[in-house]
Amino acid sequence: MPDKPLEIRNISEELCKNLEFVFTDIDDTVTTDGIISAYAFNAIWELYKNGIKVIPVTGRPAGWCDHIARMWPVYAVIGENGAFYFMYNRSERKMKRRFFLEESEREENGKKLISLGERIVREVPGSRIAADQPFRFSDLAIDYSEDTGPLGKEEVSKICSIMKAAGAKCKVSSIHVNCWYGNYDKLECLKRFLKENSGKDLGYFQERILFIGDSPNDEPMFKELQNTIAVSNINNFMEDLKYYPKYITTRPSGEGFQEAVEMILARRRRS
């Protein structure tokens, strides 16, 4: 069994001092019950004002990520579970969009995903195509908890089984089950982002980056990154994880995100 997470108060002062990037999930990590509170959004602003680059890493669609990259105080956005990253240069008013797959591949995969989604909705009562599906370029999102359900573990497991049987990769978030065709995930896109925008590999950044998440689709980060935090609602999924975050907050969702940021900045100022 992996080591249980440490309480957030044990976070390394050296990490907080050297921190350059905070990568963070959005749903149920920054948001609470589907809404970004003032205190959670202000925490992103506090990181920004302290010179720490914030990069949301989300299962949400390209359409949403374009908005986030433009209008939030963030450095970039990784979306659709690693299908792409977007960076908006405000001084030049220019968006950089970097996809893992070529447009022709995305179009071909999209046809298969439409058929797969129709099958899942037929075979798993209560499941829905996610409301944000029209804004996606690369994946299929099946809603089991956002605007439906919530469905139980048996239904979620059946959704995953259908996806895997169709040859797709899948990940469970706190609201959706996402699937796609392609050899990528949140972690692989993070690595590509760092390499393409700094010329340096993940190893160089291990003591300079932090990830904050809340659910099983964040597990690749928990496995590979040295410094990770989960907000306390990760406890809803702990028995499903093979790899745990290094630290855990005492509070859930957006309150936990705020708690983590306050601890990071307090240690940073002290150092």
N, C-alpha and C positions, 0 to 999 in steps of 0.2 A: 504493500500500500504506500502511496506517496505521503510525504509529510503533510500534516494539517497546516493550513495557512496561519501565519503569525498575525496578531492584532496590528492594526495600522500604526499604533503608537511605537512599534518596533522598527519602523521604516528607517533605512540607513541615512544618516545625515550626510555622508559622502555622496550618495546618489542625489539627494536633493540639491546639494551644492553644485554638482556637475550637470544637472539635468538640462537637456537641450530640447527633447521632444516628449510630448505626452500624446500617445495614441489612445483613443477612447471609443468604446462602443457608444451608441446613442440610446436605443430603446431600453428602458428600465435600468439604464446606467446613468445617463444624464436626465432622462425624462422620468416622471412619476405619474403613473396611471395615464400615460399617453400625452402628458403636457410637460413642457420645459418650464420649471418654476423660475422666478426671478433670481433666487439664490443660486441655483445650479448654473443658469446662464451667466450670472455675474462671476461665478468661479472660473468659467472659460475666459472671461474678460481679464480676471486677475492674473491668470497664467500668461495671457497675451501681453499685459502691461509689464510683467516681470521678465519679458524676453524669452519665454518658453513657447515653442511652436506647438500648437495644438492641431492634431490630425484625427478627425473622426474616422472610425473604421466600422462600417455598418453594412447590414444586409439590405438597407433601403435602396431605392432605385436611382438610376442615372438622373432622372428629372429632378428629384429631390436634391441630389448631390450637387447639381449645377447651382441651385439656389443657395445651398449651404456654403459652397466654395466662394460664392460672390458676396453673401450678406452676413455671414458669421465671422467673428474675429479668429479665423483659422488659417493655417498655412496651406493645407490641402485637404482632400477628402478621398478616402478609399471606399468604394461602394460595391453593392451587389456581391458581398462576401469575397471581394478581391478581384472582381472582373476588370476593374479599372481604377485609376486615380485621376482626379481633376485638381488642377492648381490654377488659381486666378491671380494674374499679375495686375494689381489695381492701378499702378502707375501707367502701364501700357494698355490697360483695359482689354486684356487678352487672356482667354482661357486655354490652358494646356490640357488636352484629354489623351490619356494613354491607356489603351485597352490591351488585355492579354491576347485576345483573339481578333483576327481580321474580320472585317465587316461581312464577308461572304460566309465565314464560319458561323458568325452570330446569327445570320439570317437562316442558315440551314438548321442550326440547333433550335432556333425559335419555332420552327415548324414542328419539330419533335416534342418540344416542351408544351405547345398548345394541346397536342393530342394527349400527352401525359397528364396535363392538368384536368382535362375533361374526364379521363378515366378515374382519377383520384376522387373527384367530386361525385362521380357515380357510385364508387365502391366504398367510400367512407362517409356515411351520413353525418351532416353537420359541418363538414369541411367546406371551405370556399376558396375560390381564386381570390388572392389578396386584392384589396381595393386599389393598391398602388401598382398593380401589374401593368397597366397601360403605359407607365413611365419607365419600364425596365427595358434594357437592351440585351441582357445576357442570361437571365435566369428566370425560374418559375418560383413564385411565392405562394404557398398554400397557407391560408389563414386558419389557425386552430384556436386562437385566443383573443385576437384584436377586436374583430367585429362579429365574432361567433363564439360558440362554446362558453367557457373553455372546454375542449375535448380532453379526455383522459389519456393516460399513458398508452393504453392499448390502441386507441385510435391513432395517436401520434406514431407509434411503432409501426402500424399498418401503412401509414402514409410513407414512412421511410422505406419500408420493405418494397413497396410498389416502385418507388423512385430508383432504388438500387437494382431491382430486377430489370429495369429499363436501361441500365448502364450509366445512370447519372450519379454524380456525387451529391450528397445532401448533408445539410446541417440544420439543427434545431435551435431556434432562438426562443426568446420568451414569448413571442407572439406568432411566429411563422415557422413553417418548415420550408427551407429554400433548397432548390436543386439546380444543377447546371451540368453541362458537358464541357470539359476542359480541365487541364491539369494545373489548377490554381486554387488558392484559398486566401483568407485574410493575411496569413503569414507570408505567403509567397509574394503577394502584392506589396506588402510592407518592405520586404527585402528588395524588390525591384525599385520601389520608390527611393529608398536610401541610396542604392547603387547609382541610379540614373541621375540623382540630384546632388550627390556629394562625391561620387567616384569611390566610395568606401563601402565595404561589406558590413553585414550585420555585426560581426565580431568586434569591429572597431567601436560600435555604438552601444554595446551591451551595458556599459556603465553610464550611458548618457541618455537612455530612453526608458520609458515606463509605459505600460499598457494598463488600462482600466476596463473591466468588463463585468458580465453578469450571468452568462449562460453557456451551454455546451458549444455553441458555434464560436466561442472565444478560446476553446481548448487548444488549438494550434499555438496560440500566443502563450498560454500558460505552460505549454510543453517546452517551447524553444527560447523564450525570452527570460533573462535572469531576473528581471524586476517586473512583477505584475501585481495588480490589485483587483480584487473583486468586491463589489458592493454586497452588503450582507444578504440580499435576496438570492445570491448564488446558492444559499443553503437549500433552496427548493430543488436544485439539480445536483447536489453534491454526490449523491449515490450513483449518478450516471457518468461521473467524470473519472477518467484514468489519471489525469494530470490536474493538479490543483494550482490556484494562484499562490504567490508567495505571501501576500498580505490580504487581510480582509477587514472591511470597515465594520463599525458597530451599528451603522444605520443603513437602511436600504435605498436603492434607486438614487434619485437626484440628491437626497440628503446625504447619502453615502458618498456620492461624487464630491459634494461640497466638503464633507469631512476630510476626504483624502487630499483635496487641493489645499485646504487650510493647514493641514499637517505638513504637507510638502513645503509650502511657502514659509511657515513658521520655522521649520528646520533650515531652510535656505537662508533666511535672514539671520538666524543664530550662527550659521557657519561663516 
